Amino acid sequence: MRELSFAELDTERTELLPTRETLTFGNTNWANIFANNSSMALNAASVYAVANSAAGQTINVYQG
């Protein structure tokens, strides 16, 4: 990764974000988050057997 020159930095620009009051609707800010992460493996009464397990993850976010 190389360093930026002053000329490159001068071409960059920034913008201010709106205030928090502007972004809220009716002064409510809430989020429901549901997360699930489960995995299962069984290796019973097996000589030299290998049990593998992979977990799947799901995250749902509902914001209003």
KAJONOR-V858917 format. One record per residue. RES is the residue in one letter. SS is DSSP state (2 for helix, 1 for strand, 0 for the rest). PSI is psi as a letter, one per 30 degrees, with the letter a starting at -180 (* if undefined). Layout:
res=RES ss=SS psi=PSI
res=RES ss=SS psi=PSI
This chain:
res=M ss=0 psi=k
res=R ss=0 psi=l
res=E ss=0 psi=l
res=L ss=0 psi=k
res=S ss=0 psi=l
res=F ss=2 psi=e
res=A ss=2 psi=e
res=E ss=2 psi=e
res=L ss=2 psi=e
res=D ss=2 psi=f
res=T ss=2 psi=f
res=E ss=0 psi=l
res=R ss=0 psi=l
res=T ss=0 psi=l
res=E ss=0 psi=k
res=L ss=0 psi=k
res=L ss=0 psi=l
res=P ss=0 psi=l
res=T ss=0 psi=l
res=R ss=2 psi=e
res=E ss=2 psi=e
res=T ss=2 psi=e
res=L ss=2 psi=f
res=T ss=0 psi=l
res=F ss=1 psi=j
res=G ss=0 psi=g
res=N ss=0 psi=h
res=T ss=1 psi=k
res=N ss=0 psi=j
res=W ss=0 psi=l
res=A ss=1 psi=k
res=N ss=1 psi=k
res=I ss=1 psi=k
res=F ss=1 psi=k
res=A ss=1 psi=k
res=N ss=1 psi=k
res=N ss=1 psi=j
res=S ss=1 psi=l
res=S ss=0 psi=k
res=M ss=0 psi=k
res=A ss=0 psi=k
res=L ss=0 psi=k
res=N ss=0 psi=j
res=A ss=0 psi=k
res=A ss=0 psi=h
res=S ss=0 psi=k
res=V ss=0 psi=k
res=Y ss=0 psi=g
res=A ss=0 psi=l
res=V ss=0 psi=k
res=A ss=0 psi=k
res=N ss=0 psi=l
res=S ss=0 psi=k
res=A ss=0 psi=k
res=A ss=0 psi=k
res=G ss=1 psi=k
res=Q ss=1 psi=k
res=T ss=1 psi=k
res=I ss=1 psi=k
res=N ss=1 psi=k
res=V ss=1 psi=k
res=Y ss=1 psi=j
res=Q ss=1 psi=k
res=G ss=0 psi=*
